[in-house]
Amino acid sequence: MSNQISSESAKVCSSLGVNPVVITKTATKTTNLNPASIKKIALKCPDCGVGMSLREGKYGLSYFCNRFPYCRGSHKASKKGKPLGFPVNQETRSWRVKAHKALERLYKGSDKVMTKTEAYGFFAYSMGLSVKQAHISRLNLEQCQQVVELLDFDC
């Protein structure tokens, strides 16, 4: 992977008055896990306060509210059962979707202006976050709103 950003990315960063950040990524190998190796973590539903259970869902392992279908609280988990980011209420979840769409516009589609790695580097730098913190699933409501405002998109 190159440690250089594209000229288009440099122009976008320059027009917004920020320095570009380059993130280097290492590939990870996925393995089939034994169900016994999955670690369940006690989570409370951010919508209703009841416990959540780890189950296989439409998009892989997720924590679901024990009151489902009356409460739709859910949170994605890794293949090892670790929560990805922090569970939040419905309002924050909807803002996370908006923030993710705004960020994706930088690196997806015919009018993309940078690579995904460059976009997340820009996001991290602009929000004053470390590379590890620069993930939408780790943001609170106010941070999600800042991302949407920063990228000036009406999602």
C-alpha positions, 0 to 999 in steps of 0.5 A: 500500500502506498503512503501517498494520497491521491492529488484529488484527496490532497485538493479536498483536504486543502480546500477544507483546511486540514492536513491529510493523514495516511493510514496503513492497513494490514490484512487479517485472515478470517477463520472458522470459529468453534461456537464454544470459542465465542465469548458472550458479553453482558450488554443492556439494551440502550433503548429499554434497559433489558439485557441483550443476547448474542444470536446469529442475525441476518448480517451475522452475530449480533446482540439483540434485546431480550424483549424482541420483537417489542423492542428492536434494540440490536448491536453488531458483534465480531465473529468472536462475540465482541461488540463492535463499538458501543450500543446506542439508542435508536436516535444515535443509531439513525445518526450513525447511519447518516454519518456513515453515508456522508463519509462513504460519499468521499470514497464510493460512487462515480464522484468519489474523491479519495480512497476509503483509507484516505477518507477514514484518515481525513475523518480521524484527523478532522474529528481529533480522533485516533485511528482506532477511535475513527469508526462510526460505531464508536461515536456518540450522537453529538459526534455523528452530528459533527461528522454530517456537518463537517462533510456538509451533506444532507443525508 
